[in-house]
Amino acid sequence: MAGKKKGSKKAPKQMLIVQSKVKEYIKGHEMMCSSELLDAINEHIHDALDRAVERAQANNRKTARPQDI
């Protein structure tokens, strides 16, 4: 029977940040950047955009605006 395997992970989300720019910014503060940080930032961006889309839809708009974040 074909189905989801127990304990399977979600597919990775599309990367929405420019990783090199984030690393450059962190390095400019004399710090190092882990790959987990980049993944966490990307997840945060996805969550913020999902909320913005939901809020715009709840207000019967097809355009997400800054106030939706």
Secondary structure, DSSP 8 states (H G I E B T S, - for coil): -----TT---------S-HHHHHHHHHTTT----HHHHHHHHHHHHHHHHHHHHHHHHTT-SS--GGG-
